[in-house]
Amino acid sequence: MEHPVILSALFGVPEEYKHVFYTWLAMAVLFAVGFLLRGRMKLVPTGLQNFMEVLIGGLEDFTVATVGEEKGRKIFPLLCGIFLFILAQNLLGLLPFCDAPTANVNTNAAMALFVFIYYNYVGLRSWGPKYIKHFMGPMPVLAPLMLPIEVVSHCARPLSLTLRLFGNIRGEEIVLLLFFSMAPLASTLPSYFLFLLAKCLQAFIFYMLTMIYLQGAMEHAH
């Protein structure tokens, strides 16, 4: 968001590195919430514990129902961490004098490259040299045609993940800034609820695409 990002300025963070500062801030918030919940766990959850259990439990049930019991629970910790990390970064953009790190293409590119490397690693670990069959198509006769197409398709995934998240978050913040410049209070407050939903949705889309890529890497090539 093109407004004075006062919080990063107070710590003397250069403008070109502010997304790194807010990425670490999002990490600090998540660690703080984790330590807070760990010290206040109750058998009958209330407040923040209840909210987090509903959120994480819902994501876990969705992952297990989609991927399967064994594989779903195996990859869920990573998927949940990605979702919460992106969500925390997205929501920082709604706070006064803060900026969303996901509105910077470098942050998203780093996460997208991690997903790309990790799901291919999982595929190689699961199938070894046979992982190449995921790129060969359904019939051997089509392999010379399908191999370059599949390679290009897989290499485009990090770019797609990066630009989808960047474009949506950056666009939302620009629209929010325009609304605020035209009518500081009347137009901005109602739009906060819409953008809150959109930022949650973008985190879920990144999470879901990562889950699909991991599921495809772990499944047998047909």
C-alpha positions as a Markdown table, in Angstrom:
| # | Residue | x | y | z |
|---|---|---|---|---|
| 1 | Met | 0.0 | 0.0 | 0.0 |
| 2 | Glu | 1.5 | 3.3 | -1.0 |
| 3 | His | 1.1 | 5.1 | 2.3 |
| 4 | Pro | 3.7 | 6.0 | 4.9 |
| 5 | Val | 4.4 | 2.6 | 6.6 |
| 6 | Ile | 5.2 | 4.1 | 9.9 |
| 7 | Leu | 5.9 | 1.0 | 11.8 |
| 8 | Ser | 8.8 | -0.1 | 9.6 |
| 9 | Ala | 10.1 | 3.5 | 9.5 |
| 10 | Leu | 10.3 | 3.6 | 13.3 |
| 11 | Phe | 12.7 | 0.7 | 13.2 |
| 12 | Gly | 14.8 | 2.3 | 10.5 |
| 13 | Val | 13.9 | -0.3 | 7.8 |
| 14 | Pro | 14.8 | 0.8 | 4.3 |
| 15 | Glu | 11.8 | 1.1 | 2.0 |
| 16 | Glu | 13.0 | -1.8 | -0.3 |
| 17 | Tyr | 13.2 | -4.2 | 2.7 |
| 18 | Lys | 10.0 | -3.3 | 4.4 |
| 19 | His | 8.3 | -6.6 | 3.1 |
| 20 | Val | 11.0 | -8.5 | 5.0 |
| 21 | Phe | 10.3 | -6.6 | 8.2 |
| 22 | Tyr | 6.6 | -7.4 | 7.9 |
| 23 | Thr | 7.2 | -11.0 | 7.1 |
| 24 | Trp | 9.2 | -11.3 | 10.3 |
| 25 | Leu | 6.4 | -9.4 | 12.1 |
| 26 | Ala | 3.9 | -12.0 | 10.8 |
| 27 | Met | 6.1 | -14.8 | 12.1 |
| 28 | Ala | 6.4 | -13.1 | 15.5 |
| 29 | Val | 2.6 | -12.8 | 15.7 |
| 30 | Leu | 2.2 | -16.5 | 14.9 |
| 31 | Phe | 4.8 | -17.5 | 17.4 |
| 32 | Ala | 3.3 | -15.3 | 20.1 |
| 33 | Val | -0.2 | -16.8 | 19.5 |
| 34 | Gly | 1.3 | -20.3 | 19.7 |
| 35 | Phe | 3.1 | -19.7 | 23.0 |
| 36 | Leu | 0.0 | -18.0 | 24.4 |
| 37 | Leu | -2.3 | -20.9 | 23.5 |
| 38 | Arg | 0.2 | -23.5 | 24.8 |
| 39 | Gly | 0.3 | -21.9 | 28.2 |
| 40 | Arg | -3.5 | -21.6 | 28.4 |
| 41 | Met | -4.8 | -24.9 | 27.0 |
| 42 | Lys | -8.2 | -26.0 | 28.4 |
| 43 | Leu | -10.2 | -29.2 | 28.1 |
| 44 | Val | -13.2 | -27.0 | 27.3 |
| 45 | Pro | -11.8 | -24.5 | 24.8 |
| 46 | Thr | -12.9 | -20.9 | 24.9 |
| 47 | Gly | -12.0 | -17.7 | 23.1 |
| 48 | Leu | -8.9 | -17.8 | 21.0 |
| 49 | Gln | -8.3 | -21.5 | 21.7 |
| 50 | Asn | -11.8 | -22.4 | 20.5 |
| 51 | Phe | -11.3 | -20.3 | 17.3 |
| 52 | Met | -8.0 | -21.9 | 16.5 |
| 53 | Glu | -9.3 | -25.4 | 17.1 |
| 54 | Val | -12.2 | -24.8 | 14.8 |
| 55 | Leu | -10.0 | -23.3 | 12.1 |
| 56 | Ile | -7.2 | -25.9 | 12.2 |
| 57 | Gly | -9.7 | -28.8 | 12.8 |
| 58 | Gly | -11.7 | -27.7 | 9.7 |
| 59 | Leu | -8.6 | -27.5 | 7.6 |
| 60 | Glu | -7.4 | -30.9 | 8.8 |
| 61 | Asp | -10.8 | -32.5 | 8.0 |
| 62 | Phe | -10.8 | -31.0 | 4.6 |
| 63 | Thr | -7.2 | -32.2 | 3.9 |
| 64 | Val | -7.9 | -35.7 | 5.1 |
| 65 | Ala | -11.2 | -35.9 | 3.1 |
| 66 | Thr | -9.4 | -34.8 | -0.1 |
| 67 | Val | -6.0 | -36.5 | 0.1 |
| 68 | Gly | -6.8 | -39.5 | 2.3 |
| 69 | Glu | -6.3 | -40.5 | 5.9 |
| 70 | Glu | -2.6 | -41.4 | 5.9 |
| 71 | Lys | -1.2 | -39.0 | 3.3 |
| 72 | Gly | -3.5 | -36.2 | 4.4 |
| 73 | Arg | -2.3 | -36.2 | 8.0 |
| 74 | Lys | 1.3 | -36.5 | 6.8 |
| 75 | Ile | 1.2 | -33.3 | 4.8 |
| 76 | Phe | -1.2 | -31.4 | 6.9 |
| 77 | Pro | 1.3 | -29.7 | 9.3 |
| 78 | Leu | 3.0 | -28.1 | 6.3 |
| 79 | Leu | -0.2 | -27.0 | 4.7 |
| 80 | Cys | -1.6 | -25.6 | 7.9 |
| 81 | Gly | 1.6 | -23.6 | 8.4 |
| 82 | Ile | 1.5 | -22.2 | 4.9 |
| 83 | Phe | -2.2 | -21.2 | 5.4 |
| 84 | Leu | -1.6 | -19.5 | 8.7 |
| 85 | Phe | 1.6 | -17.8 | 7.5 |
| 86 | Ile | 0.0 | -16.3 | 4.4 |
| 87 | Leu | -3.2 | -15.4 | 6.3 |
| 88 | Ala | -1.1 | -13.5 | 8.9 |
| 89 | Gln | 0.8 | -11.7 | 6.2 |
| 90 | Asn | -2.4 | -10.8 | 4.3 |
| 91 | Leu | -4.1 | -9.4 | 7.4 |
| 92 | Leu | -1.2 | -7.1 | 8.2 |
| 93 | Gly | -2.3 | -5.1 | 5.2 |
| 94 | Leu | -5.6 | -4.2 | 7.0 |
| 95 | Leu | -3.8 | -2.7 | 10.0 |
| 96 | Pro | -3.2 | 1.0 | 10.1 |
| 97 | Phe | 0.4 | 2.0 | 9.2 |
| 98 | Cys | 1.3 | -1.6 | 8.2 |
| 99 | Asp | 1.8 | -3.3 | 4.9 |
| 100 | Ala | 1.1 | -6.9 | 3.7 |
| 101 | Pro | 4.3 | -8.7 | 2.8 |
| 102 | Thr | 2.3 | -10.7 | 0.2 |
| 103 | Ala | 1.8 | -7.4 | -1.7 |
| 104 | Asn | 5.5 | -7.7 | -2.6 |
| 105 | Val | 6.3 | -10.2 | -5.4 |
| 106 | Asn | 9.5 | -11.3 | -3.7 |
| 107 | Thr | 7.7 | -12.7 | -0.7 |
| 108 | Asn | 5.3 | -14.7 | -2.8 |
| 109 | Ala | 8.0 | -16.0 | -5.1 |
| 110 | Ala | 10.0 | -17.4 | -2.2 |
| 111 | Met | 6.9 | -19.3 | -0.9 |
| 112 | Ala | 6.0 | -20.5 | -4.4 |
| 113 | Leu | 9.6 | -21.8 | -5.1 |
| 114 | Phe | 9.5 | -23.6 | -1.8 |
| 115 | Val | 6.3 | -25.3 | -2.7 |
| 116 | Phe | 7.6 | -26.2 | -6.1 |
| 117 | Ile | 10.8 | -27.7 | -4.7 |
| 118 | Tyr | 9.1 | -29.5 | -1.9 |
| 119 | Tyr | 6.3 | -31.3 | -3.9 |
| 120 | Asn | 8.9 | -32.5 | -6.4 |
| 121 | Tyr | 11.1 | -33.7 | -3.6 |
| 122 | Val | 8.1 | -35.6 | -2.2 |
| 123 | Gly | 7.4 | -37.1 | -5.6 |
| 124 | Leu | 11.0 | -38.2 | -6.0 |
| 125 | Arg | 11.1 | -39.6 | -2.5 |
| 126 | Ser | 7.9 | -41.5 | -3.0 |
| 127 | Trp | 8.6 | -42.9 | -6.5 |
| 128 | Gly | 12.3 | -42.5 | -7.1 |
| 129 | Pro | 13.2 | -42.6 | -10.8 |
| 130 | Lys | 9.6 | -43.7 | -11.6 |
| 131 | Tyr | 8.5 | -40.1 | -10.8 |
| 132 | Ile | 9.3 | -39.3 | -14.4 |
| 133 | Lys | 6.1 | -41.2 | -15.3 |
| 134 | His | 4.1 | -38.2 | -13.9 |
| 135 | Phe | 5.4 | -36.2 | -16.9 |
| 136 | Met | 4.9 | -38.9 | -19.6 |
| 137 | Gly | 1.2 | -38.8 | -20.1 |
| 138 | Pro | -1.3 | -41.7 | -20.1 |
| 139 | Met | 0.2 | -43.7 | -23.0 |
| 140 | Pro | 3.8 | -44.4 | -23.9 |
| 141 | Val | 3.2 | -43.3 | -27.5 |
| 142 | Leu | 2.3 | -39.8 | -26.2 |
| 143 | Ala | 5.4 | -39.4 | -24.0 |
| 144 | Pro | 7.5 | -37.4 | -26.5 |
| 145 | Leu | 4.7 | -34.9 | -26.8 |
| 146 | Met | 3.6 | -34.8 | -23.2 |
| 147 | Leu | 7.0 | -34.6 | -21.5 |
| 148 | Pro | 7.9 | -31.1 | -22.7 |
| 149 | Ile | 4.3 | -29.9 | -22.1 |
| 150 | Glu | 4.3 | -31.3 | -18.5 |
| 151 | Val | 7.7 | -29.8 | -17.8 |
| 152 | Val | 6.6 | -26.4 | -18.9 |
| 153 | Ser | 3.3 | -26.8 | -17.0 |
| 154 | His | 5.1 | -27.7 | -13.8 |
| 155 | Cys | 7.7 | -24.9 | -14.2 |
| 156 | Ala | 4.8 | -22.4 | -14.6 |
| 157 | Arg | 3.3 | -23.3 | -11.3 |
| 158 | Pro | 5.6 | -21.1 | -9.2 |
| 159 | Leu | 4.9 | -18.2 | -11.5 |
| 160 | Ser | 1.2 | -18.8 | -11.2 |
| 161 | Leu | 1.2 | -19.1 | -7.4 |
| 162 | Thr | 3.4 | -15.9 | -7.2 |
| 163 | Leu | 1.4 | -13.7 | -9.5 |
| 164 | Arg | -2.1 | -14.8 | -8.3 |
| 165 | Leu | -1.4 | -14.0 | -4.7 |
| 166 | Phe | 0.6 | -10.8 | -5.5 |
| 167 | Gly | -2.0 | -9.5 | -7.9 |
| 168 | Asn | -5.0 | -10.0 | -5.6 |
| 169 | Ile | -3.4 | -8.6 | -2.5 |
| 170 | Arg | -1.7 | -5.7 | -4.2 |
| 171 | Gly | -4.9 | -4.9 | -6.1 |
| 172 | Glu | -7.0 | -5.0 | -2.9 |
| 173 | Glu | -4.6 | -2.6 | -1.1 |
| 174 | Ile | -4.7 | -0.2 | -4.1 |
| 175 | Val | -8.5 | -0.2 | -4.1 |
| 176 | Leu | -8.6 | 0.3 | -0.3 |
| 177 | Leu | -6.2 | 3.3 | -0.6 |
| 178 | Leu | -8.3 | 4.8 | -3.4 |
| 179 | Phe | -11.5 | 4.4 | -1.2 |
| 180 | Phe | -9.7 | 6.0 | 1.7 |
| 181 | Ser | -8.5 | 9.0 | -0.4 |
| 182 | Met | -12.0 | 9.7 | -1.6 |
| 183 | Ala | -14.0 | 9.1 | 1.6 |
| 184 | Pro | -11.7 | 8.3 | 4.6 |
| 185 | Leu | -14.3 | 6.7 | 6.9 |
| 186 | Ala | -17.5 | 6.1 | 5.0 |
| 187 | Ser | -16.1 | 4.0 | 2.2 |
| 188 | Thr | -13.1 | 2.3 | 4.0 |
| 189 | Leu | -14.9 | 0.7 | 6.9 |
| 190 | Pro | -17.4 | -1.3 | 4.9 |
| 191 | Ser | -14.8 | -2.4 | 2.4 |
| 192 | Tyr | -12.7 | -3.8 | 5.3 |
| 193 | Phe | -15.1 | -6.7 | 5.7 |
| 194 | Leu | -15.0 | -7.5 | 2.0 |
| 195 | Phe | -11.2 | -7.4 | 1.9 |
| 196 | Leu | -11.0 | -9.4 | 5.1 |
| 197 | Leu | -12.9 | -12.2 | 3.3 |
| 198 | Ala | -10.8 | -11.8 | 0.2 |
| 199 | Lys | -7.5 | -12.1 | 2.1 |
| 200 | Cys | -8.7 | -15.2 | 3.9 |
| 201 | Leu | -9.8 | -16.7 | 0.5 |
| 202 | Gln | -6.4 | -16.0 | -1.1 |
| 203 | Ala | -4.6 | -17.8 | 1.8 |
| 204 | Phe | -7.0 | -20.7 | 1.3 |
| 205 | Ile | -6.4 | -20.8 | -2.5 |
| 206 | Phe | -2.6 | -21.0 | -2.0 |
| 207 | Tyr | -3.1 | -23.7 | 0.6 |
| 208 | Met | -5.5 | -25.7 | -1.7 |
| 209 | Leu | -3.2 | -25.5 | -4.7 |
| 210 | Thr | -0.2 | -26.7 | -2.6 |
| 211 | Met | -2.3 | -29.6 | -1.4 |
| 212 | Ile | -3.3 | -30.5 | -5.0 |
| 213 | Tyr | 0.4 | -30.4 | -6.1 |
| 214 | Leu | 1.4 | -32.6 | -3.2 |
| 215 | Gln | -1.4 | -35.0 | -3.8 |
| 216 | Gly | -0.5 | -35.3 | -7.5 |
| 217 | Ala | 3.2 | -36.0 | -6.6 |
| 218 | Met | 2.3 | -38.7 | -4.1 |
| 219 | Glu | -0.3 | -40.5 | -6.3 |
| 220 | His | 0.6 | -43.3 | -8.7 |
| 221 | Ala | 1.1 | -42.1 | -12.2 |
| 222 | His | -1.6 | -43.4 | -14.5 |
